[in-house]
Amino acid sequence: MTDNSKAYIDLHTHSNASDGTLPPRQVVRLAKERGLKALALTDHDTIDGLAQAVAAGQELGVEVIPGVEISARHVNGSMHILGYFLDYASQDLAQRLAVLKQARKDRNPQIIAKLNALGLPITMEQVARLSGGGQIGRPHIARALYESGQVRSIQEAFDIYLGNNGLAYVSKFRFPPEEAIGMIRNAGGLAVLAHPFTLGRHTAESLRPLLQELMALGLAGLECYYPEHSPDQEELYLSLARNLGLLITGGSDFHGDNKPEISLGRVNCQAHLTYDLVVALKARWERETAGRG
């Protein structure tokens, strides 16, 4: 019997249904070309691309895990909750996510107005053309700045203008963590905390209490393997996950051309992104699903 436990996977990817540049089908096709056994599509605040991705996975022989990435409210940092094994036909989930889509839609003109006031002449029409018909977000605004020659890179656009401390940053509505986790669980999914370095808590003493609070709300896992984690951060997150009984996950945060430094199946932590992570996720999901039933 073939041992697939070390076959490569990716549990954090984006398509043009949110702020990636490839359609969901093409993300799955690229995963197939790169030799990935399983892929989770985790678009920001939307499940619109999941049906297409799952269908492509069935056609191409890639196991597609239907997912989402939800922005949650957090003081002095950024919190994102990943959801896996979602019922992507859930009307309740779609309605709740529509609130976040509208918040993003409302914010974009405010960002562009700030950029215009700073002397950077871009328009919503320019940005919309770059979205490919999906949700418009900051990466599309960054690409418009880059392609019009007003910044030297997409990263520079975030560093100077669009990041949380940027000159044109505008905050948006986010659900509190209990609602974000509840939305995922109510749709039959597992909730995992994404890239914890963005929380602004860099020690075990500061991060452990937050993880325990989130676990009490239903958090099941922690994204320990991520391209931007330093070796020390990775070690910290792995230690906390093991000590607290959290599932260990990881992913690239692939966005296509909107994050050109991230190549699907080729990231610096890829050796750790193996199918045994999916096996553990599935086992927990099946137990929890049976318990909810």
C-alpha positions in Angstrom: 0.0 0.0 0.0 1.3 3.5 -0.9 2.1 5.7 2.0 0.7 9.2 1.2 1.3 10.7 4.6 4.3 12.7 3.3 2.7 13.8 0.1 2.6 17.6 -0.2 -0.5 19.7 0.6 -1.4 23.4 1.1 -4.1 24.4 3.6 -4.1 28.2 3.0 -4.7 29.5 -0.6 -6.7 32.2 -2.3 -8.4 32.7 -5.6 -9.9 35.6 -7.5 -13.1 35.0 -5.6 -11.4 37.2 -3.0 -7.9 38.8 -3.5 -6.0 36.2 -5.4 -5.4 36.5 -9.2 -6.2 32.9 -10.4 -9.8 31.5 -10.7 -10.5 28.7 -8.3 -10.2 26.1 -11.1 -6.8 27.3 -12.0 -5.6 27.3 -8.4 -6.6 23.6 -8.3 -5.0 22.9 -11.6 -1.7 24.5 -10.5 -1.8 22.4 -7.3 -2.1 19.3 -9.6 0.8 20.5 -11.7 2.9 21.1 -8.6 2.2 17.6 -7.3 0.0 18.5 -4.3 -2.3 15.8 -3.0 -4.7 18.1 -1.2 -5.5 21.8 -1.2 -7.7 24.0 0.9 -9.2 27.1 -0.8 -9.6 29.7 2.0 -10.7 32.9 0.3 -11.2 36.0 2.5 -14.7 36.3 3.9 -16.3 34.4 1.0 -17.2 30.9 -0.1 -18.1 31.9 -3.7 -15.2 29.9 -5.3 -15.7 26.7 -3.4 -18.1 24.9 -5.7 -15.8 25.5 -8.7 -12.7 24.4 -6.7 -14.3 21.2 -5.4 -15.6 20.3 -8.9 -12.1 20.9 -10.4 -10.5 18.8 -7.6 -12.9 15.9 -8.5 -12.0 16.2 -12.1 -8.2 16.5 -11.6 -7.7 14.2 -8.7 -6.8 16.8 -6.1 -8.5 16.6 -2.7 -10.0 20.0 -2.2 -11.0 21.0 1.3 -13.7 23.7 1.3 -12.5 26.5 3.5 -12.6 30.2 4.3 -10.5 32.9 6.0 -12.5 35.2 8.3 -11.2 38.5 9.6 -12.0 38.7 13.3 -11.8 41.7 15.8 -8.6 41.9 17.7 -6.9 44.8 19.6 -3.3 45.7 18.7 -2.9 43.2 15.9 -4.7 41.3 13.2 -6.7 38.0 13.7 -7.7 35.7 11.0 -9.7 32.5 11.5 -9.5 29.7 8.9 -12.4 27.3 8.5 -12.1 23.8 7.0 -14.6 21.2 5.8 -17.4 23.7 5.5 -20.8 23.1 4.2 -20.4 25.7 1.4 -24.1 25.4 0.5 -25.0 26.9 3.9 -27.2 29.9 3.4 -26.7 31.0 6.9 -22.9 31.1 6.4 -23.3 33.0 3.1 -25.6 35.6 4.7 -23.1 36.2 7.6 -20.2 36.5 5.2 -22.2 39.0 3.1 -21.9 41.4 6.0 -18.1 41.2 5.7 -18.2 41.5 1.9 -20.3 44.7 2.3 -17.8 46.1 4.9 -15.0 45.5 2.4 -17.0 47.1 -0.4 -17.7 50.2 1.7 -14.1 50.6 2.7 -12.5 50.6 -0.8 -13.7 54.0 -1.9 -12.6 55.5 1.4 -9.0 54.1 0.8 -9.0 55.4 -2.7 -10.2 58.8 -1.5 -7.3 58.9 1.0 -4.8 57.9 -1.7 -6.2 60.6 -4.1 -5.8 63.2 -1.3 -2.1 62.1 -0.9 -1.6 62.8 -4.6 -1.9 59.3 -6.0 -4.5 59.4 -8.8 -6.1 56.0 -9.0 -9.8 55.2 -9.5 -12.2 52.5 -8.4 -12.6 51.6 -12.1 -8.9 50.8 -12.4 -9.0 48.7 -9.3 -12.2 46.8 -10.4 -10.5 45.8 -13.6 -7.8 44.1 -11.7 -10.2 42.1 -9.5 -11.3 39.7 -12.2 -14.9 40.0 -11.0 -14.3 38.8 -7.5 -14.2 40.8 -4.3 -12.1 44.0 -4.4 -9.6 44.4 -1.6 -6.4 46.1 -0.7 -4.2 43.8 -2.8 -6.1 45.0 -5.9 -5.5 48.6 -4.8 -1.8 47.8 -4.3 -1.6 46.3 -7.7 -3.2 49.4 -9.3 -0.6 51.6 -7.5 2.2 49.3 -8.8 1.0 49.0 -12.3 0.5 52.8 -12.6 4.1 53.3 -11.5 3.3 55.0 -8.2 5.1 52.4 -6.0 8.0 50.1 -6.8 6.2 46.9 -5.6 3.0 45.7 -4.1 4.8 45.3 -0.8 5.8 48.9 -0.9 2.2 49.9 -1.4 1.3 48.1 1.8 4.3 49.3 3.7 3.7 53.0 3.0 -0.1 53.3 2.3 -2.3 50.3 2.8 -0.9 48.3 5.8 -2.5 48.7 9.2 -0.2 51.7 9.9 -0.3 53.0 6.4 -1.1 56.6 5.3 -4.3 55.5 3.6 -5.4 52.7 5.9 -9.1 52.5 6.7 -10.4 50.0 9.3 -13.4 47.9 8.5 -16.0 46.0 10.4 -15.0 42.6 11.8 -16.9 40.0 13.7 -15.7 39.2 17.3 -13.8 35.9 17.5 -16.7 34.1 19.0 -18.9 34.9 16.1 -16.2 34.1 13.5 -15.5 30.7 15.1 -19.3 30.1 15.6 -20.0 30.8 11.9 -17.4 28.1 10.9 -18.7 25.6 13.5 -22.3 26.2 12.6 -21.4 25.4 8.9 -20.0 22.1 10.1 -16.4 23.2 9.9 -13.2 23.2 12.0 -11.8 26.6 13.1 -8.0 27.2 13.0 -6.1 30.4 14.0 -4.1 31.7 11.0 -0.5 33.0 11.1 -0.4 33.9 14.8 2.5 36.3 14.4 0.1 39.0 13.2 -1.6 39.0 16.7 1.1 41.2 18.2 1.7 38.6 21.0 5.3 37.2 20.6 5.8 35.2 23.7 4.3 32.0 25.1 3.2 33.9 28.2 1.2 36.5 26.1 -0.1 34.1 23.4 -1.2 31.1 25.6 -4.1 32.8 27.4 -5.5 34.0 24.1 -5.3 30.6 22.6 -7.0 29.2 25.7 -9.8 31.7 25.3 -10.3 30.8 21.7 -10.2 27.1 22.5 -13.1 27.7 24.9 -15.0 29.2 21.9 -14.3 26.1 19.8 -10.9 26.8 18.2 -9.4 23.4 17.0 -6.0 24.3 15.6 -3.1 26.6 15.0 -1.3 27.5 11.8 2.3 26.8 12.8 3.9 26.4 9.3 3.7 29.6 7.3 6.3 31.3 5.0 6.7 34.4 7.1 7.2 32.6 10.4 10.8 32.7 11.7 12.3 29.5 13.0 11.9 30.8 16.5 8.2 31.6 15.9 7.6 28.2 14.3 9.1 26.5 17.3 7.0 28.6 19.7 3.7 27.9 17.9 4.5 24.2 17.6 5.2 24.0 21.3 2.0 25.8 22.3 -0.1 23.7 19.9 1.3 20.5 21.3 1.0 21.6 24.9 -2.6 22.8 24.5 -3.8 19.9 22.3 -4.4 22.1 19.2 -4.1 20.7 15.7 -1.1 21.8 13.8 -1.7 23.1 10.3 0.2 25.2 7.7 -0.1 26.8 4.3 1.5 29.1 1.9 -1.1 32.0 1.8 -0.9 31.8 -2.0 -2.5 34.7 -3.8 -1.0 34.4 -7.3 0.5 37.6 -8.8 -0.8 39.6 -5.8 1.9 37.8 -3.7 4.5 37.0 -6.3 7.0 35.9 -3.7 4.7 32.9 -2.8 4.8 30.1 -5.2 2.3 27.3 -4.7 4.0 24.1 -3.6 7.4 25.8 -3.5 7.4 27.7 -0.2 10.2 27.6 2.4 8.0 25.5 4.8 6.8 23.1 2.2 8.7 20.1 3.6 6.3 20.4 6.7 3.1 20.8 4.6 2.4 17.1 4.2 -0.8 15.0 4.1 -0.5 13.8 7.7 -1.7 17.3 8.7 -4.9 16.6 6.6 -5.3 13.2 8.2 -5.3 14.8 11.7 -7.7 17.5 10.6 -10.1 14.9 9.2 -10.0 12.8 12.3 -10.9 15.7 14.5 -13.5 16.9 12.1 -15.2 13.5 11.9 -15.2 13.2 15.7 -16.7 16.7 16.1 -19.2 16.1 13.4 -20.3 12.9 15.0 -20.5 14.6 18.4 -22.7 17.5 17.0 -25.0 14.9 15.4 
